Amino acid sequence: MIEGGCYCRAVRFKIDGDVIFRAQCHCRECQYTSGGQVNVVMGMPEAGFAYTSGEPAKFQRTDLENPVTREFCGACGTPLLSRAPGMPGVVLLKVGALDDPSIFKAPEMAIYLVDKQEFHHVPDGVASFDRLPG
């Protein structure tokens, strides 16, 4: 069982299931929502996810064909997770929202390097992709 929530503790969640993947995303959207850095996420099975207190605010761009839905605390702004239309049944948990972010360990892949900034770091040996693998 993995638990987490926002900085002000208004929104809390839990998730049960095996990690599907660990990634760092360099896409421009993630740079906006992370304050300029890469976004580190754990792909987890949506079926095991539940909010245990509070409700997140949600945002989805209206100018994109298949926008990601971003869920965050409406009070303190902490990013909690994303839901990507290209990954049905998966939630992308934001590692910073985990009670124990050390469970992330290290990324297995780095994606959207096409948008990578010079100051972003990709660890040696991590599988890297200009966009999504596949």
N, C-alpha and C positions, 0 to 999 in steps of 0.2 A: 504494500500500500504506500503510495506516494501522496503527500499532502503539501499544500501551498496556499498562497493567497497574495493579497496586495499589501503594500507598505502600511496603510492605515488599518488594516485588518477588517475592513468592512465587507470584503468578498473573500470567501475561502472555498477551496475545492479539495477533492480527493480523487485519486485514480488508481485503479487496480488493473494490472496487466503487465505484459512484458514490453520492454522498450523495442520499438520497431527499428528506429535509427536515431543516431545522434548527429546533428549537423550544425554547421555555421553557415549562415546565408549572408551574402554580400550584396543582394539586390538593392536597388535604389529605394524601394518602398521600405525595406527593413532599416536602411540607413536613416530615413526620416523618423521612423518610430523608435529607434534606439538612440537618437541623439547624435548619429554619425558613425557609430561603430557597427560591427557585424552583429547579427542576431543569432544567438545560440539557442537551439530548440531540440527537444526530444519528441520524436514522433511516437505517439501512444495510441492504443485502440480506443476509439470514441465510446464504445459500448461500456467501458469501465470507468468513464468519467462522470462526475457529478459535482455541481456546486453544493456546498454544505451550508453556507450562509451568504446572504446578500445576493445581488444580481449584478452581472457586469453590464457596462455600457457596450454597445457594438458599433462598429463603423465598417462600411463597405463603400468603396469608391463607385460612383455611378457612371464614370466615363471610361471604364474598362470593360472588355467583353466578358471575362471570367474573373471578377475581383475576389480577392481573399476577404474573409470576414475576420476582423480583428476584435477581440474581446479584451476589455480593460476595466479598471476601476474608475467609475465616473467621479469619485471624490478625490483620489490622490493621483490618478493617471497611470498607475502601474500596469504595464502590459501583462496579460495573463496567458492568452493563447491565440492561435489563429486557426481558421478552418479554410482549407484550400479546396476549391471545386475539383481540382485534378487529383485529389487524394481523399476520396470518399471513405468514411469509416475511420479516419485518423484525425486526432487533434495534435496540433503543434504547440506543446507546452513551452512557455518561455522559461528558461532555466533560472533567471533572476527571481521568478515568482515562487520557486520551490522552497520549502522550509529548509531543505538540505541540498543546496545546489551542487555539492561535491559528488552527488550520485551521477552527474553528467559525465564525469571523468575526463573525457576528451572527445572531440569530434571524430566521426568516422569518415565524414566527407565535408567538403567546402563547395557550395554551389553559388551560381551567378557571379563567377569571377569576372565576367564581362563588365560588371559594375564596381569591381574591387577598387578601393582607394589605396594610394601608395602607403598610407600609414596603417592599413589593415595587415594582420599577420595570419598566415596559414601555417600551422605546424608542419614540420618535415614529415613526409610519409603519409599525409592525409590525401585520400583520393580527391581530386579537384576537377570541377566541371565548369565550363563557361555558362551553362544554363542548368537545366535539370538533367540528371543522368538518364540514360535509356536511349 
